């Protein structure tokens, strides 16, 4: 345990020194307001399509199209990875990429980064970790809800894998292939850090490399179809981006109040906290 704690403190210090901290931004803090934001930000995310413009709807169309294209190639992609297995790549998938999207290990990563930022007094890292935790939680809830509605069979669950095996609601809970929870978790975390530290090139590169590797590992390990991974990655990315944007907003409101002077009446801008 001490080794892990030391690792996260060193990682926090490295991020702070290389990426730089910005204390002028009111980053999230672990308080009552942050906990309440889970409800409000989730609600805002659910109702956000009501205010979408043409750009957002086109983006949705692209994602759906990518998922449909992947679905048409699911069987071929599954066969490709089944024919290209090796001990070395299997270990890379198992010990490097799979844990990054694992529901048990991902919270440990976030908790460690938050603790490292807190101990290093790095408000940016600590606040970004809290935003990532929210993105991970919300995207995981969405993914699990879809899984329970669709109940798609995983490639390894049938003697002859069939991408068209969708049992629908009220089926066995073990049939939960769509979408990929690992891909969702990995991209939700990666996106928050990639956006926050986008000016420090190595952080987005590392974050998205880990996320992409995690998504591919689900195909390599025969745990998911390609379409599961594509849609799961999209859910993680867009939820992560939304939650990052929400974390940069404040509760400050600007109001104009009249003020009377000796010679003229004017409007004064006040910042209400």
N, C-alpha and C positions, 0 to 999 in steps of 0.2 A: 504493500500500500504506500509506503514511504517513497518507493521508487517512482510510482505513478505520480504522486504529488510533486516530487522534484521535477519530473518530466514536464508537467503542465506549467509549473512556475517558470522553468527555462523557456518553454514555448511562448508563454505570455510575454516574457521579457524580450524575446526575439521579435515577436510581432510588434511590440511597442517601439522598439528601437529602429526597426526597418520600415514599418508602416507609419509610425508617428501617431501620437494621440492628439485629439482635438477636444479640449475641455470646454470649448465655447458652445458645443452642441449638447442639448439636454438629453443625453442617452437614457434609455429605460433603466429603472432601478427596481430591485426586488422589493416591492412594497404593495400596498393595497391597490393602488392605481394600475400597477402592472397586471395584477391578477384579474382585475375587472376588465382590462383590455382584451382578455381572451374572448369574453362574450361579445364585446362591441366590435372588435376587429373581425371576428368570425361572422357576425351579422352583416357587417359592411361588405365582406368578401362575397357572401351569398347573394346580396342584393346589388352588387356592383354592375352586373349586366344591364340593369335598368338605365344606367347612365353611359353605357358604351357607345362609342362612335364607330365609324366605318372601319377604322384601323383595328380596333379590338375584335370586331366580328370577322374581319378577314383573317386575323391571326388564329381565331378559333377554327375557321375553315381550314387553314393550313394544318393545324394540329389534328383535326379529324381526318383530313386527307392523308396525313402521314400515318395515322393509326390504321386507316383502311388499307393503305399500301402494304404496311407491315403485316396486316392480317392475311392479305393475299399471298404473302411469301412465308408465312409462319412455318409451314411444313418443310420447305426447302432450307430455311435458316436452321431449324432444329436438327435436320439431318446433317447439315454442314458441321455444326459444332460436335455432334455425336461422332463424326468421322475424324475429327481433329483434336484428339485428347492426348495429353502427355503428363507425365508425373510433375515436371517443373511448372508448367502453366497451372496445373491443378493446385499446387501449393500456393502459387501467387494468388489465385482466385480465393482460396480458402483462408489464408492467413493475412492477406493485405486488403483485398477489396471487399469481401463479404462482410467483415465486421463493421465497415464504415456505414452500411445500411441496415445492420442488424438492430432489431428493436430493443435488444438488451444492452448492446454496446454503445449505440448512438447517444443515449442519454448520459452515459459515462463520459463520452467525448465532450459533450456540451457542458456538463457539470464541471469537468476538469478545466475547461477553458474559462468558464465563469470564475471558478475559484482562483485560477492563475491570475486573471485580470483583477479580481478583487484584492488579492494579496499584493499584487504589483501596483495597486492603486491606478490601474489603467481603466478609466471609465469607458473608453471606447470599446475595448475588448470585452469587458464585463457586460456592457449594454448590448453589444452586438450578439453576444452569446445568449442573452435573454430573448432577443428577437428571433434568433435561430431556434431556440427551444419552443417558442410559440409556433413558428412555422412548422417545426417537426410534429408537434402535437396536432395542430389543426389539419395538416395535410394527411397525417396518419388516420385521423377520424374519418375524413372524406374517403380515403382509400378503403378502409375497412367497411364502410357503409356500402360502397360499390361492390366489394367482394361478396357481401352477404345478399345482395340483390341479384347478382349475376351467377355466382357459383360455377365458375368455369373450371374444367378439369386441367390439372397440370400435365405437362408432357409425360412425366414418369408414372402417372397414376393409372394409366391404362396399358394393357399389353400392346395394343397398337395405338400410338398417340394420335389423337384426333382433335384438331384445332376447333372443330365445330361443336364440341361437347360443352354446352351451356345448360345447366340444370335449372337456372332461375331461382327465385326466392323459395324458402322453406325446404332447401335441400341439405345435404350433408355439409357440415361446416368445413370439412377437410378439402372440399372442392372450392378453393379460393385463389385461383391463379390470377384473375384479372381485377385490378391492375397490379403491378409489382410493388409490394410494400417497400422492398429494399431500394428500388429505384426512386420511389417517392421520397423516402427518408434522405437518401444520399443527395438528391438534387435540392431538396428544401434547405438542407444545411449549407451545401456548397454555394447556393445562390445568394443567401444572406451575406456570407462572408465575402463572396466575389464582388457584390455590389458595394459593400461598405469599404473594402480595401482595393477598389478597382484601379486606383492610381499606383498601387504597388503590384507590378505585373506578376510576380511569382505567386502571390496568394490566389488570384483567380485561376491561374494555370494549375496550381496544385489542387485547388478545390474541385475544379471541373474534371481534372484527370482522375481523381479519386471517385467522383460521382459516376463518370463514364465507365471507369473500370468496374465499379460495383454493378452497374446496369448490365454490362457485357458478361460479368461473372454469373449472372442469373441464367443467361442463355447457355454459357459454357457448362454450368452445373446441371443443366436440364431441369431447372426448377420453374422456368417460365417460357412462354412464347414471346416472340419479338414484339407483337402488338401489346402484350402486357407491359413490357419494358418501356415502350414508346409513350404510352399513355401515363404510366406511373411517373416517368421522368418529367412529362409536361405538367402533371399535377404538382409535383414537388417544386419545379422551377417557378411556375406562376404564383403558387402560394408563398414561396420564399420571397419572391420579388415584392408581392403585395405587403407582406408582413414587414419587410425591410422598409418600404416606403412609409408604412404606418408608424414605425419606430422613430422616424425622423420628423414626424409631426409633433407639434406641441399643443398644449391647451391654452396658449396665449391668444387673446382676441384683441383686435384693435377697435377702438370706439372713438367717435368724434363727439366732443362736448363743447358747447359754446362758452366763450370766456369774454367777459366785459372789460374793456380797457378804458382809459381816460378819453381817448380820441376815437376809438373804433371798436366794433364788435368782431370777434374772430372765432374760428373753430380750432380747437387744440386736440391733437391726437394723443390718446392715452393708451398705454399697453396694460390691459387687465390680466392678471395672473389667476 
